[in-house]
Amino acid sequence: MISWKTARHIIYGFLAGTAGVKILSGKTAKKAYTHITAAALRGADDVISRAEIIKENCQDIYNDAKNINQKIYEEDEEQLIKDAREIIREAEDKTEAEA
């Protein structure tokens, strides 16, 4: 058999649950839920806009790095061409000197 103490706990639980549902579905609670949801949406919008800014900055950094590397590659290529011309000139000078 169920003791009166257990029965009382069940009844109190049922009453608290019923009162809780009544309180949570009231106008004031709905207004609070609406404000909380609006704040969460504003927060999400802020996070998304910051993520876009970070993404744009990362893209700018990436493009700048590519440009820097392109300039370095061009300078290296120019130096190789200068070195090759110098080697050719020295070889021609040596050939003329031997002749």
Secondary structure per residue as TSV (DSSP state, phi and psi in degrees):
chain	resnum	aa	ss	phi	psi
A	1	M	-	360.0	150.8
A	2	I	-	-82.7	132.3
A	3	S	-	-77.0	161.4
A	4	W	H	-64.7	-30.3
A	5	K	H	-65.3	-44.0
A	6	T	H	-65.9	-42.0
A	7	A	H	-61.3	-42.5
A	8	R	H	-62.1	-42.3
A	9	H	H	-62.0	-39.9
A	10	I	H	-64.5	-44.6
A	11	I	H	-65.1	-44.5
A	12	Y	H	-62.5	-39.6
A	13	G	H	-62.7	-42.5
A	14	F	H	-63.7	-43.9
A	15	L	H	-66.1	-42.3
A	16	A	H	-64.5	-41.0
A	17	G	H	-63.7	-43.2
A	18	T	H	-64.7	-44.4
A	19	A	H	-65.7	-38.5
A	20	G	H	-62.6	-43.2
A	21	V	H	-64.4	-40.3
A	22	K	H	-63.7	-43.6
A	23	I	H	-68.0	-45.0
A	24	L	H	-69.4	-19.8
A	25	S	T	-102.7	10.0
A	26	G	S	-76.1	169.5
A	27	K	H	-61.3	-43.1
A	28	T	H	-62.8	-42.8
A	29	A	H	-65.0	-42.6
A	30	K	H	-61.8	-39.1
A	31	K	H	-63.7	-42.4
A	32	A	H	-63.6	-44.1
A	33	Y	H	-59.7	-39.9
A	34	T	H	-64.3	-44.1
A	35	H	H	-66.4	-40.2
A	36	I	H	-64.2	-43.3
A	37	T	H	-64.3	-41.1
A	38	A	H	-62.5	-41.3
A	39	A	H	-64.5	-40.4
A	40	A	H	-63.8	-40.3
A	41	L	H	-65.5	-40.6
A	42	R	H	-63.0	-40.8
A	43	G	H	-62.3	-42.5
A	44	A	H	-63.8	-41.6
A	45	D	H	-61.7	-40.9
A	46	D	H	-64.2	-44.1
A	47	V	H	-62.8	-42.8
A	48	I	H	-64.0	-43.3
A	49	S	H	-66.2	-38.8
A	50	R	H	-66.0	-38.1
A	51	A	H	-64.0	-38.9
A	52	E	H	-64.0	-41.7
A	53	I	H	-62.6	-45.2
A	54	I	H	-62.0	-42.0
A	55	K	H	-61.8	-43.6
A	56	E	H	-63.8	-42.4
A	57	N	H	-63.6	-41.2
A	58	C	H	-63.4	-39.2
A	59	Q	H	-64.9	-40.9
A	60	D	H	-62.5	-44.3
A	61	I	H	-62.1	-43.3
A	62	Y	H	-61.0	-46.5
A	63	N	H	-64.5	-41.0
A	64	D	H	-62.6	-41.8
A	65	A	H	-62.9	-40.3
A	66	K	H	-62.3	-41.6
A	67	N	H	-64.3	-41.7
A	68	I	H	-60.6	-47.2
A	69	N	H	-62.9	-38.6
A	70	Q	H	-61.7	-43.1
A	71	K	H	-63.5	-41.9
A	72	I	H	-63.2	-43.2
A	73	Y	H	-61.8	-41.5
A	74	E	H	-65.1	-42.1
A	75	E	H	-64.5	-41.1
A	76	D	H	-62.1	-41.4
A	77	E	H	-65.3	-41.9
A	78	E	H	-62.2	-40.3
A	79	Q	H	-65.9	-39.2
A	80	L	H	-62.1	-41.3
A	81	I	H	-64.2	-44.7
A	82	K	H	-60.3	-43.6
A	83	D	H	-63.0	-42.0
A	84	A	H	-64.2	-41.8
A	85	R	H	-63.3	-38.9
A	86	E	H	-64.9	-41.8
A	87	I	H	-63.2	-43.5
A	88	I	H	-63.6	-44.0
A	89	R	H	-62.3	-43.6
A	90	E	H	-63.4	-39.4
A	91	A	H	-66.0	-40.7
A	92	E	H	-66.1	-39.5
A	93	D	H	-62.8	-42.0
A	94	K	H	-65.6	-39.8
A	95	T	H	-65.0	-42.3
A	96	E	H	-66.8	-36.2
A	97	A	H	-67.9	-35.8
A	98	E	H	-75.8	-23.7
A	99	A	-	-84.1	360.0
